[in-house]
Amino acid sequence: MPETRQDCQRLRPASEAVSHGPEVKAIQQTRRLLANARERTRVHTISAAFEALRKQVPCYSYGQKLSKLAILRIACNYILSLAQLAELDYSSEQNKRSFSHCVEQCTRTLQAEGRSKKKKMERMLENI
């Protein structure tokens, strides 16, 4: 039993093959253009959301460019720190981290991201 469209087309005799005339190609091109536009919109929306999140989390240095992964890591640590600050009894449990530990983790994440960006830049300059 054929599973894909290509399998079906391969099994048909040449006389029954679907013709791809100019109107079919135009429809395919239009669909591709619409799909590309939707994907661009999706990517722009995600980028805008990450930019909004980046503006809400602390940064190590002004204008520091953060990767999306770094933004998520910093945001997670920052949210945990704020939760610790809001719930004073949260740190009394042994399995929960203290507020100072959360802030320290935020700082380490920020510094690590700054170092990794610096190393990447140094490697790029060495290759020139």
N, C-alpha and C positions, 0 to 999 in steps of 0.2 A: 504494500500500500504506500503510495507516494506521500511524503510528509510536508514538503515545501512546494512553493509555487514553481521553483526551478525544476524540481523533480517531475511535476505535472507536465511542464513544457518539454522536458526531455523525452517523456514517454509518448507525446503526441506525434503523429506523422507530420512531415514538413508541410503538407497541404492544409493541416488544421492549426498550424502555429499562429499565435496571435500577432497581428501586424502592429507595429509601432509606428503609426503614421505621425504626421506633424502635430495633429491635435492631441494625440496621446502624449507625445513628448512635451508639448506645451503645458498640459495638465500636470505632468510629473515635475516639470521645472517650477510651476507655480506652487505645488505642494512642498517642494524642497525649499523654495524661498520663504514660504510661510513657516515651515519648521525651523529654518535658520533664524527667522525673526523672533519666534517664540523662545528659542534657546538663548539668543542675545538678551532678550528681556529677562529671562530667568537668571542669567549670569549677572546682569546689572542689578537686579533686585537683591540677590544674595550679597553682592559686593557692597551695595548700599547698607544692607543690614549689618555686615561686618564692620563697616566704617562707623556706623552709629554705635555699635558695641565698643569699638576701639576708643571712641571719644569718652566713654563712660568708665573705662578701667584706667588705673594708674599707669604711667609710662616711666621708663628709666631715664630717658632724656627727651627733651622737647624735639618733636619731629621724627622720633624714632619710627622707622617703618617696621611693622610687625607682620609676620605671616598669619594666615587665617588660623593655623594650628596654635600659634603662640597666643593669639587673641583669645581663643577658646580656653587655653590652659590658664592664662592670667585671669580671665573672667571667672572661671571655676574657683580658683584660689581666692579671688576678691570677694565673690559671693559667700564663700565659706567664712571668710574673715568677718564680713558684715553680719552674717548669721551668728557667729560667735559673739560679736559685740552686742547684738540685740538680745541674745539669750544668755544672761549672766550665769545661770546654773549649768549651761551646756558643757563647760570645761571641767565641771566637777566629776563627770563620768570618766573612768579610766580609759575607755576605748575611744573617747573623743579627743580631738586635738585642741590645744589651748589657742586663745586669740593670738598670742605672740608667735606661736608656732605657725599659724596661718599667714600672718603678716610676713614672717621670715620666708615661708614657702613662696609667697607672691614676689618678694624681693629676689629670691634665687631664680625664679622663672624669668623675671625681667632681665636680670643680669646675664643669664645663660643665653637668652635670645639676642641680647646686644653683642655678646661675644661671638655667637655663631654668625651673625651678619657681618661682623668685622673680619672674621676669618675668611668668609666667602669673598669679601671685597679684596682682601690681601691676595688670595689665590688668583682672582681675576687679574689683578695688577701684575702679578708675577708672570702670567701667560702672555702679556702684551709685549 
